[in-house]
Structure formats: structure tokens, C-alpha cells
């Protein structure tokens, strides 16, 4: 791995890591991880198992655990034993056929995860057996016990960070990093407001912002165990946690007696939540939409554009990766910065429920339930 060129969030400093050439970033030894699973069965010729879907539809109805075709290792290929892979909303949408990016059918589910390199083709230079890798882009099909992938579809990550951090690194933390870095020039003491604050991205935003000295106002849906959720988000570093209903109350003014109004709002919901959140932005502020959990449009008053000069933007991590496919320095800088935060204990995996691959149906069902703040992680 090259010497880190970790960026600064345009005024908010992200910790830098100086890494000698040829060495990986190392984390605090007190961080416990699951030992890597050695894939002797894969070497012995056992076909890989995977969660396959041959048509689009509801995940529980179309996904099946099946033996997969045994691939051959090409000169530029990498044989990977998958260790763990999460179930994300985009994974479900791809299976349903509603996502902008769809894999050719039949397809193995999963866009994110971490695996251990077992063997490499003779032309592979950047990876070796024992390395840990994550997908370089969406569509890899990570819900499998092992697979053979082209080298360019993989990114090397430190092999001594917690396995759950590595398994959930390529989507939510990267999205959070880019949201904080790319749209407003944030400095220590500034604030951001976000809805869906208990989501994977939301939890990462809280932690990355905290490490950078940025205050967060975090909006969640009301629920019966609200106090426990508030306590958990505050433990991650949230400065304020409010419900969607509280956004419309005069008490919100009290928050801005101690911190400035935000210049950046992060929207993953849509509907009324977005409209109410927009009211609290500074003039000339920016709202970035990266999700639409409510499946409702973003409604913005005309006055927000005319009299307050609000900016509305969109973000999709998959598109960012496509746009930067030839800019590996930016990709490496982002990954190094995130690994440094993990190393310092400033960025942890989201709340997770670890599920054996054989229990995938329960994991799929749990991932579809409302008010579930725990990400389902398939252990492979």
C-alpha cells in the first residue's frame, strides 16, 4: 500500500497515516477481530455455496442457497475465501429489480464484504495469499463462501482490523466520508444535520464528523425504545438527537444557542422529514440526498430557493467510484483515512447481528423489518 495521502475535509482534519511502501496499516491490538477462516474446503475442490437468485422478486421468495459453478483461476484472477458480508438495502433492491444497477441473471447477491486471498494468478502483482480484500465496486456477488474474481475488482485492506469493520467498509463509511468532504467546506465547530441517523451511513457520519470536530444534529423516527437509541447514538459521538416530530417544534431553536445552524443537510428519507430538516439550514446551505427510505418525493418550498438560495444535490457512491475509476490516489486516500479512524478507535462497525450463511432467510427477513438498527452480517 502506498504512503497515505489522506485528505482533509476542507478544513476539518482527518487523521493522517504515514505508511512505509509495501506495508499495510496496522490497528490497535486491543481491537478484537474474528480470526480469518482458512478455506481448506475450497482447496479440496468443494463447490462454493452462494445465495443465488434467478429472477427478480421479493428476496425471501427468490433467493436460494445453492452450489455455484467452480471457476478456474486465470492469470489475472484472485481466489478469495469470503469471511463476512452484510445485507444492505441496495442488495435487496437489486434482487427486487428496482435498483439502477442490476447484475445479469442468474446472480449471486451482495455488494459488500471482506475475504481472504487464497491464491493468485501469475500476472497478479498487488495481492498475495493471506491479504484481505473488499469489492472495488458494486455487483461482485459477495454472499458466497468463496469465489474467483479479476484483480481489478478487488481492493486490499489491512488484515488486522476487526472483521466487521472490514466487511462494512466499502459502502456506508465511504458514503459518509464523501458526503462530509465533497459538498461544503466544513471546519471544526461547524454543524451538519442528517435524518436516518441510526442507519449505517448515519452512524458513520456521526463518528467521522466527531473525529473532525464537526457537530451533528441527528434526526430519527420516534419509537418505543427511543431512549436506548438516543443513548447509543450519543455514545458514538452525536451532539443532538431529535425525532422527526421535534423538527417542527420551537424547541429546536435551543439547539442553535450553542452551535451554529448547519450548512449541510444529509437526506436519506424524503417526504416531510426532508422538508422540515431543510428549514434549519443556513441560507446558501446544501442538502444532499443519497437515499429515499420513505419512498416519497423531496418537497422544497419555492421560498427556499428564491430567498435563501438553497442548493439541492444528489450522491450515489457507485457513481463516485465510476467517476474516479482512473483516480486511484483519491480512492486510496479515502480508504487510508477510514482505516486510520478505525485504528484510532474513532470509527466502528455499525450495530450488527452476525448470522450463519445457512440462516440467510432469517437475516433477509430481519433486514426488511422497520425500526431495526442492527445490520445483518452473513458469516461465510
C-alpha positions as CSV (number, residue, x, y, z in Angstrom):
1,X,0.0,0.0,0.0
2,X,1.4,3.4,-0.9
3,X,2.1,6.2,1.6
4,X,-1.2,7.6,2.7
5,X,-2.4,10.8,1.2
6,X,-5.4,11.1,3.5
7,X,-7.4,14.2,2.7
8,X,-8.7,17.0,5.0
9,X,-12.4,17.5,4.9
10,X,-11.9,21.0,3.6
11,X,-10.8,22.5,6.9
12,X,-11.8,19.6,9.2
13,X,-8.7,17.5,9.6
14,X,-8.9,13.7,9.1
15,X,-6.0,11.9,10.9
16,X,-3.2,11.0,8.5
17,X,-1.3,7.8,8.4
18,X,2.2,7.5,7.1
19,X,2.7,4.0,5.8
20,X,6.0,2.8,4.5
21,X,5.8,1.3,1.0
22,X,4.9,-2.4,1.0
23,X,3.4,-2.4,4.4
24,X,-0.3,-2.4,5.5
25,X,-1.9,-0.2,8.0
26,X,-2.0,-1.8,11.5
27,X,-4.6,-1.2,14.1
28,X,-4.6,-1.2,17.9
29,X,-4.0,-4.7,19.1
30,X,-6.8,-4.2,21.7
31,X,-9.3,-4.3,18.8
32,X,-10.6,-7.8,18.7
33,X,-11.5,-9.4,15.4
34,X,-12.8,-12.7,14.3
35,X,-9.8,-14.9,13.1
36,X,-9.8,-15.4,9.4
37,X,-11.4,-18.7,8.3
38,X,-8.9,-20.8,6.3
39,X,-10.6,-22.2,3.3
40,X,-9.2,-25.7,3.2
41,X,-12.5,-27.0,1.8
42,X,-12.2,-24.6,-1.2
43,X,-8.8,-26.0,-2.0
44,X,-10.1,-29.5,-1.7
45,X,-12.5,-29.0,-4.5
46,X,-15.7,-28.4,-2.6
47,X,-18.0,-26.2,-4.8
48,X,-18.7,-22.8,-3.4
49,X,-22.0,-22.1,-1.8
50,X,-23.8,-18.9,-2.6
51,X,-27.1,-17.1,-2.3
52,X,-28.4,-17.2,-5.8
53,X,-31.4,-15.6,-7.5
54,X,-32.5,-16.5,-11.0
55,X,-35.3,-13.9,-11.3
56,X,-36.2,-10.6,-9.7
57,X,-38.7,-10.5,-6.8
58,X,-39.0,-10.4,-3.1
59,X,-35.7,-11.6,-1.6
60,X,-37.2,-14.2,0.7
61,X,-39.0,-15.8,-2.3
62,X,-36.3,-15.8,-5.0
63,X,-33.0,-16.2,-3.1
64,X,-31.8,-19.8,-2.6
65,X,-28.6,-21.3,-1.1
66,X,-27.1,-23.3,-3.9
67,X,-23.8,-24.8,-5.1
68,X,-22.1,-22.5,-7.5
69,X,-20.1,-23.2,-10.6
70,X,-16.4,-24.0,-9.8
71,X,-14.4,-21.3,-11.6
72,X,-10.9,-21.7,-12.9
73,X,-8.1,-19.3,-11.8
74,X,-7.0,-17.2,-14.7
75,X,-3.7,-15.3,-14.9
76,X,-5.2,-12.1,-13.7
77,X,-7.6,-13.6,-11.2
78,X,-7.7,-13.9,-7.4
79,X,-9.1,-16.9,-5.4
80,X,-10.9,-15.4,-2.4
81,X,-12.4,-17.1,0.6
82,X,-15.2,-14.8,1.8
83,X,-15.3,-14.1,5.5
84,X,-18.3,-11.9,6.1
85,X,-20.8,-9.9,4.0
86,X,-23.6,-7.6,5.1
87,X,-27.1,-7.3,3.8
88,X,-27.7,-3.7,2.7
89,X,-30.9,-2.0,1.3
90,X,-29.3,-1.8,-2.1
91,X,-28.7,-5.5,-2.1
92,X,-32.4,-6.1,-1.6
93,X,-33.4,-3.5,-4.2
94,X,-31.1,-5.3,-6.8
95,X,-32.8,-8.6,-6.0
96,X,-36.2,-6.9,-6.4
97,X,-35.1,-5.5,-9.7
98,X,-35.7,-1.8,-8.6
99,X,-32.1,-0.7,-8.4
100,X,-30.4,1.4,-11.1
101,X,-27.6,-1.2,-11.2
102,X,-28.7,-4.8,-11.9
103,X,-26.5,-7.9,-12.3
104,X,-27.1,-10.3,-15.1
105,X,-29.3,-13.2,-14.1
106,X,-28.7,-15.7,-12.5
107,X,-26.8,-13.6,-9.9
108,X,-25.2,-14.0,-6.5
109,X,-26.4,-11.4,-4.1
110,X,-24.3,-9.0,-2.1
111,X,-22.3,-5.9,-3.0
112,X,-20.1,-5.6,0.1
113,X,-18.0,-7.9,2.3
114,X,-14.4,-8.9,3.1
115,X,-12.5,-12.0,2.0
116,X,-9.1,-13.6,2.4
117,X,-6.9,-14.2,-0.6
118,X,-6.0,-17.9,-1.0
119,X,-4.3,-17.9,-4.4
120,X,-3.4,-15.5,-7.2
121,X,-2.9,-15.8,-10.9
122,X,0.7,-15.5,-12.3
123,X,0.1,-11.9,-13.5
124,X,-1.4,-10.6,-10.3
125,X,1.1,-8.2,-8.7
126,X,-0.7,-6.2,-6.0
127,X,-2.1,-9.1,-4.0
128,X,-0.8,-12.3,-2.3
129,X,-2.2,-15.1,-0.3
130,X,-3.2,-14.0,3.2
131,X,-4.2,-10.5,2.1
132,X,-7.7,-9.2,2.9
133,X,-9.8,-7.7,0.1
134,X,-13.1,-5.9,-0.3
135,X,-15.0,-5.1,-3.5
136,X,-13.7,-2.2,-5.6
137,X,-17.2,-1.7,-7.0
138,X,-20.8,-2.9,-6.7
139,X,-22.1,-6.1,-8.2
140,X,-19.3,-8.5,-7.1
141,X,-21.7,-11.0,-5.5
142,X,-20.3,-11.4,-2.0
143,X,-22.9,-13.7,-0.5
144,X,-20.8,-16.8,-1.2
145,X,-18.3,-19.0,0.6
146,X,-15.6,-18.4,-2.0
147,X,-15.0,-17.2,-5.5
148,X,-12.6,-16.2,-8.2
149,X,-12.5,-12.6,-9.2
150,X,-10.4,-10.4,-11.5
151,X,-7.8,-8.4,-9.6
152,X,-9.2,-5.1,-10.7
153,X,-12.5,-5.8,-8.9
154,X,-10.8,-6.0,-5.5
155,X,-9.2,-3.5,-3.1
156,X,-6.7,-4.6,-0.5
157,X,-7.4,-3.6,3.1
158,X,-5.5,-4.1,6.4
159,X,-5.8,-7.7,7.5
160,X,-5.7,-6.9,11.2
161,X,-8.7,-4.6,11.6
162,X,-11.9,-6.0,13.0
163,X,-13.6,-8.3,10.5
164,X,-16.9,-6.5,10.9
165,X,-15.3,-3.1,10.2
166,X,-13.7,-4.6,7.0
167,X,-16.9,-6.2,5.9
168,X,-18.9,-3.0,6.2
169,X,-16.2,-0.6,4.9
170,X,-16.8,-0.1,1.2
171,X,-20.3,1.3,1.3
172,X,-21.5,3.2,4.3
173,X,-18.3,4.7,5.7
174,X,-17.2,5.7,2.2
175,X,-20.6,7.3,1.5
176,X,-20.3,9.2,4.9
177,X,-16.8,10.3,4.1
178,X,-17.7,11.7,0.7
179,X,-20.9,13.4,2.0
180,X,-18.8,15.3,4.5
181,X,-15.9,16.1,2.2
182,X,-17.4,16.9,-1.2
183,X,-20.3,19.4,-0.8
184,X,-19.4,22.0,1.8
185,X,-16.1,23.4,3.2
186,X,-16.7,22.2,6.8
187,X,-14.3,23.3,9.6
188,X,-14.1,22.3,13.2
189,X,-17.1,23.8,15.1
190,X,-19.4,23.7,12.1
191,X,-22.5,21.5,12.2
192,X,-24.4,19.2,9.9
193,X,-28.0,17.8,10.2
194,X,-29.0,14.4,9.0
195,X,-32.0,12.1,9.0
196,X,-31.9,8.3,9.3
197,X,-29.1,8.9,11.8
198,X,-29.3,5.4,13.1
199,X,-28.6,3.9,9.6
200,X,-25.2,2.6,8.7
201,X,-24.3,5.8,6.9
202,X,-25.7,7.9,9.7
203,X,-23.6,6.1,12.3
204,X,-20.5,6.6,10.2
205,X,-21.3,10.3,9.7
206,X,-21.6,10.8,13.4
207,X,-18.2,9.2,14.1
208,X,-16.3,10.8,11.2
209,X,-17.7,14.2,12.0
210,X,-16.8,13.8,15.7
211,X,-13.2,13.0,14.8
212,X,-13.1,16.1,12.6
213,X,-14.6,18.5,15.3
214,X,-17.9,18.8,13.4
215,X,-21.1,18.9,15.4
216,X,-24.1,16.7,14.3
217,X,-27.8,17.1,14.7
218,X,-29.3,13.7,14.2
219,X,-32.9,13.0,13.2
220,X,-34.6,9.6,13.9
221,X,-38.1,8.3,13.8
222,X,-40.0,8.1,17.1
223,X,-40.2,4.6,18.5
224,X,-40.9,2.7,21.7
225,X,-37.2,2.3,22.6
226,X,-36.2,5.8,21.6
227,X,-34.2,6.4,24.8
228,X,-32.0,3.4,24.1
229,X,-31.4,4.6,20.5
230,X,-30.6,8.1,21.7
231,X,-28.1,6.7,24.2
232,X,-26.4,4.6,21.6
233,X,-26.0,7.5,19.1
234,X,-24.8,9.8,21.8
235,X,-22.2,7.2,22.8
236,X,-21.0,7.2,19.1
237,X,-20.4,11.0,19.4
238,X,-23.8,12.5,18.4
239,X,-24.2,16.1,19.7
240,X,-28.0,16.2,19.4
241,X,-30.6,13.5,18.7
242,X,-34.2,14.6,17.8
243,X,-37.2,13.0,16.4
244,X,-38.9,14.0,13.1
245,X,-41.7,15.5,15.1
246,X,-39.3,17.6,17.1
247,X,-38.1,19.3,13.9
248,X,-41.3,21.2,13.7
249,X,-41.2,22.4,17.4
250,X,-39.9,25.8,18.7
251,X,-37.5,23.9,21.0
252,X,-35.2,23.4,18.0
253,X,-34.1,27.0,18.5
254,X,-32.5,26.0,21.8
255,X,-30.0,23.7,19.9
256,X,-28.7,26.7,17.9
257,X,-27.9,28.7,21.0
258,X,-24.8,26.5,21.4
259,X,-23.9,25.5,17.9
260,X,-24.3,27.3,14.5
261,X,-27.0,26.4,12.2
262,X,-25.8,23.7,9.7
263,X,-24.7,24.5,6.2
264,X,-25.0,20.8,5.2
265,X,-28.0,18.5,5.4
266,X,-27.9,14.8,4.6
267,X,-31.1,13.3,3.4
268,X,-31.8,9.5,3.2
269,X,-35.6,9.6,3.8
270,X,-37.5,12.1,1.7
271,X,-41.0,13.4,2.3
272,X,-41.9,15.6,5.3
273,X,-38.7,14.7,7.1
274,X,-36.7,16.4,4.3
275,X,-38.8,19.5,4.1
276,X,-38.7,20.1,7.9
277,X,-34.9,19.4,8.0
278,X,-34.3,22.0,5.2
279,X,-35.9,24.7,7.4
280,X,-33.0,24.6,9.8
281,X,-30.2,25.1,7.2
282,X,-28.3,28.3,6.9
283,X,-29.0,30.5,3.8
284,X,-26.9,29.2,0.9
285,X,-26.8,25.8,2.6
286,X,-26.7,22.5,0.8
287,X,-28.9,19.4,1.1
288,X,-27.5,16.2,-0.3
289,X,-30.0,13.3,-1.0
290,X,-28.4,9.9,-1.0
291,X,-31.4,7.7,-0.2
292,X,-35.2,7.7,-0.2
293,X,-36.4,5.4,2.6
294,X,-39.8,6.9,2.8
295,X,-40.3,6.4,-1.0
296,X,-41.7,10.0,-1.1
297,X,-40.5,12.9,-3.2
298,X,-38.3,15.7,-1.8
299,X,-40.6,18.7,-1.4
300,X,-38.9,22.1,-1.3
301,X,-40.8,25.4,-0.9
302,X,-40.1,27.9,-3.7
303,X,-39.1,30.4,-1.0
304,X,-36.1,28.2,0.0
305,X,-34.6,28.7,-3.5
306,X,-35.6,32.4,-4.0
307,X,-34.9,33.9,-0.6
308,X,-32.4,31.5,0.9
309,X,-30.6,30.3,-2.2
310,X,-30.6,26.7,-1.1
311,X,-28.7,24.1,-3.1
312,X,-30.0,20.6,-3.6
313,X,-27.6,17.9,-4.7
314,X,-27.6,14.1,-5.1
315,X,-25.0,11.4,-4.3
316,X,-24.5,7.8,-5.3
317,X,-21.4,6.0,-4.1
318,X,-21.4,3.7,-7.1
319,X,-21.3,6.7,-9.5
320,X,-18.5,8.3,-7.5
321,X,-16.4,5.1,-7.9
322,X,-17.1,5.1,-11.7
323,X,-16.1,8.7,-11.9
324,X,-12.9,8.0,-10.1
325,X,-12.0,4.7,-11.7
326,X,-8.8,6.2,-13.0
327,X,-8.1,8.2,-9.9
328,X,-6.7,5.5,-7.6
329,X,-5.0,8.2,-5.5
330,X,-8.3,9.6,-4.3
331,X,-9.6,6.1,-3.6
332,X,-6.5,5.1,-1.6
333,X,-6.6,8.4,0.3
334,X,-10.2,7.8,1.3
335,X,-9.6,4.2,2.4
336,X,-6.4,5.1,4.3
337,X,-8.3,7.9,6.1
338,X,-11.1,5.5,7.1
339,X,-8.7,2.8,8.2
340,X,-6.8,5.3,10.3
341,X,-10.1,6.2,12.1
342,X,-10.7,2.5,12.7
343,X,-7.1,2.2,14.0
344,X,-7.7,5.0,16.5
345,X,-11.0,3.6,17.7
346,X,-12.8,6.6,16.2
347,X,-14.8,4.6,13.6
348,X,-16.5,1.3,14.5
349,X,-18.7,-1.1,12.6
350,X,-22.5,-0.3,12.8
351,X,-24.6,-2.3,15.2
352,X,-24.5,-5.8,13.7
353,X,-26.2,-9.1,14.1
354,X,-24.0,-12.0,12.9
355,X,-25.9,-14.8,11.1
356,X,-24.5,-18.1,9.7
357,X,-25.0,-18.4,5.9
358,X,-27.4,-21.3,6.4
359,X,-29.8,-18.9,8.3
360,X,-29.9,-16.5,5.5
361,X,-33.7,-16.4,5.3
362,X,-33.9,-15.1,8.9
363,X,-31.3,-12.5,8.0
364,X,-33.2,-11.4,4.9
365,X,-36.5,-11.1,6.9
366,X,-34.8,-9.1,9.7
367,X,-33.2,-6.7,7.2
368,X,-36.7,-5.8,5.8
369,X,-38.3,-5.0,9.2
370,X,-38.8,-1.4,10.2
371,X,-37.1,0.2,13.2
372,X,-34.3,-2.4,13.1
373,X,-31.0,-0.6,13.8
374,X,-28.8,-3.7,13.5
375,X,-27.2,-4.6,10.2
376,X,-27.4,-8.3,9.3
377,X,-24.0,-9.8,8.6
378,X,-23.7,-13.2,6.9
379,X,-20.8,-15.2,8.2
380,X,-19.3,-17.2,5.4
